[in-house]
Amino acid sequence: MDATDRAIINGLQGGFPICAHPFKAAAESLGIAEDELIGRLHRLLEEKVLTRFGPMFQIERMGGAFTLAAMKIPVGDFERVAAIVNAMPEVAHNYQREHEFNMWFVLATERPEGIGRTIAVIETATGYPVYNMPKEQEYFVGARFEA
């Protein structure tokens, strides 16, 4: 990762232009060409420096739902279960933790009833229960990660 990659990561966390040519506007703000920005983003995603590049939506305002979920997975079965869970399009932000509940992930669905259906699919496919922890109150945390 070079200085331009760092500038892209640091510069685009706080927002992305909303205009007819957003990548061009973003590239100009970084002092690079549009095709270079797009190419670098593709490379950063392919190299897993970035796991995701895209907007964050308040899905509930659009009629959808999301929840935090956790699972207790034996160490020897963790990779198998992670592959099953991560293959589901409703799953994001899957993390391993040093805790009895060692797999944590976010589920996002188009409709609230999709959460229960997705949990049932995961439980059937993995053989382990999913602990659903829907939010009770919303907080805004402006997290930024300096590259």
N, C-alpha and C positions, 0 to 999 in steps of 0.2 A: 504494500500500500504506500503510495507516494503522497506528496503534499496536495496534489489535485484531488486524489481520492478522499483525503481527510477533509478538504474544503467542501466537497460534495456532501459527505456524510454530515458534517457539522452545519452546513448551510441550508440543507433541505429538511432538517428535523422540525423546524419551526413553522413550516408552511410551504405550499407549492402554488405557483401562480395560477389563477383562474382566468384564463383568456383563450383566444383562438389557437395560440401556439405556445402552450405552457412550457414544453421542454426547451424551446428556443429562448423564451424569457428567462427561464432558470439558468440556462447555459450562459446567457449574456451576463447575468448577475454574478456568475462565477468566473467570467473572463475566458470562456472556452466556447467551442462550436457545439451546436445542437447534437450533431452526430457523435461527437466525442463524449458528451454527457450520456447519451443513450448507450453507447458502447461500454462505457465505464460502469454504468449501472448494471448492465447485463453481466459483465465480468464479475463485479462484486457479488452479485446473486449466485452466479455459477460457482464461484470460489467459496461460497457460504460465509463471506465477510458480512454480508447482509442476508438475513433470512426472509425479509419481506420488504417490498417497496410499494406503498399504496396508501390510500386515505384511511383514516379512522372514522367510522360512522357511529352515530348514536342509534344503534339498530332498533331500539325500542320505539323511537320516534317514527320509524318506518314500518312498524307493525311486527317486528321480529323480537327475538329474545337472545340473551346470552347468560351464561352462568359459569362460575368457577367449579371445577370438578377435581376430585382427587381419587387415587386408587392406592391400595397396599399391594405391591407386586413383589414376589420373591426375587432376589437378585438374579438367580439363574434363569428366570423367565422374563426379565425386564425388557430385553431387546426384542423378543417376539411380540410382547404386548405393545411396546412402543411402536413397532412397525404397523400393527393393526390399527391402533388409535390414530397415528399420524396419517394414515391413508384416508381417513375420513375427511371429507371436505368441510365438515362443520367444526373441525378441531383446529385450534390455533394455540400458539404459545405453550407448547408441551415442555415441561421442565422436570428433570430428576432432582429430588431433594434428599438430603440426609435426614430422614425422619421415618417414622412408622408409615406415614402416608408419603410414599416416595415418588409418586407420579402426579403432577399437577398440570392441568390444562384448562383452556377456555373453550367452551362450546358456544357457537353462534348459529342460530337457525332463523329461517324466514318467518316463522310463526312460533308463538310461545309453546304450542303443543309439540313442536319438533324437538324440544329439549328432552322430554321424556322418551320419545321414540328413539332418539340418538343414543341416549344412555342405555336403553334396552338392547339396541344393536351391539353396542360395545360390550356389555355384560355377556351377551350370548356368544359373541365372537372370541372373547378372551377367557371367559370362565371366572372372572373376578367381578365383585361389586364395584360400582361407581358411586362415590359419595358426592351428591349434588349440594352445592353451597351458593344458592342465588343471593344476589346482593340485597341488603336490607336498606342501605342508604348509599347514595352516590356521592363521591368526592372527586374533585379534579386534582390530579397530581401532574404537574408539568415536568415530567421526566425527560431529561436530555442526556445523551451519552456522547461525550467528547471523544473523537477519534484521534 
